[in-house]
């Protein structure tokens, strides 16, 4: 499984990795993803309101999040192994 959060390439015991990562992906795909999208949208909105994201960046982020949400509701969203 790809560990996008492991930027230091540290070694993680396989039992720990299985416990913390194996079921998380399945739960994210089926339950938590809509909430992640809402949180990301709120964070992007805040960054835009503080002029950290400009109008174009905010529009691109918002459009991407809408597409992800549509994909999720169609049942086509999958987190790769």
Buried (B, 14 or more C-beta within 10 A) or exposed (E): EEEEEEEEEEEEEEEEBEEEEEEEBEEBEEEEBEEEBEEBBEEBBEBBEEEEBEEEEBEEBBEEBEEBBEEBEEEEBEEEE
